Amino acid sequence: MKALVTGAAGFIGSHLSERLIDSGATVTGLDCLTDYYPREIKERNMARLRRAPRFSLVEQPLAEADLDALLDGVTHVFHLAAQPGVRKSWGRDFRVYTANNVEATQILLEACAGKPIERLVYASSSSIYGDTAAMPMHEDARPQPVSPYGVTKLAAEQLCHLYHVTHRVPAVALRYFTVYGPRQRPDMAFARFFSAVRRGEPVTMFGDGRQTRDYTFVADAVSATMAAATRGTPGGVYNIGGGSRVELLNVFELIGQVTGRPLRIERLEAQRGDMHDTCADTTRARTDLAFAPTVTLDEGLRAQYEWMSAVHA
Ligand code: NAD
């Protein structure tokens, strides 16, 4: 396999690139190391990759890269580059989201048209569902995002489908449900909770704490992504959820157990754009991709905390 991984310096992209290298693939990472969170963190994500002879990084924005050259001989494209984060996607920042999530995806799909690639796997998101889908969320539910971020992830997913139908780009979309584990982005909930606990500061809770999430350990998300590259139905969409749907208040309890420190909770109002609940129906991924999450929330939280403690030791 010769892979192009966009977003290779990021949380999920760096784990995926390592797995690809370990499985014998040659990997070109394309990432412009956006300043959404510090560059040093992304450099640290890539520390192992930088030493791998079959890995190379092209540090450029997707829209400026010579994609024809980068796609030469590539068998698989993994498109993870995006501007993440629900809460910042309102207001004038929205154009950062349309540029990095929608326009960049269209440019990549256009470049892939007519090339002999076997699959393009696109990292979509549970945020495309919004608050109206029945639980558990099925891929055929009507998408109705409640954040501008979700709208851009859905638009890019639709572009993947469109380019599959019109240009035969073998695109497969994976809707990841809240991915966590070592290297989780610093703006994400568990990363913020752990670092607050380590600093002895209160943990901020938005809303009443009764909201639920289906949490997916990063290694399980990567396994699903690898499987989609060979077994995913082109033009198809799959939910990727870890099967641990838990209330936020229970997460605080677990974090208290994992860290051995009681949490002080500071309550703030629910945030615009946050979904109340997510829960994946993973029947399709189980059937087509043999997806079977292996890491429980308790194990995954321990792994993330151990990693965080080692990094900040
Ligand atoms: P991340 O921010 O850690 O990684 C994204 C990477 O893409 C960053 O390193 C960034 O520098 C790069 N990037 C952004 N725009 C770019 C551009 N125009 N050109 C080149 N590089 C660019 O985020 P992550 O959490 O690893 O998410 C990876 C993907 O998975 C994203 O597409 C995200 O929308 C999706 N996703 C993530 C989650 C989650 O829980 N983390 C859930 C659902 C979907």
Residues whose N, C-alpha, C, O or C-beta is under 5 A from the ligand:
A	BS01	NAD	G7 A9 G10 F11 I12 G13 L30 D31 C32 L33 T34 Q60 P61 L62 H79 L80 A81 A82 Q83 P84 N100 A104 A123 S124 S125 S126 Y176 T178 V179 R185
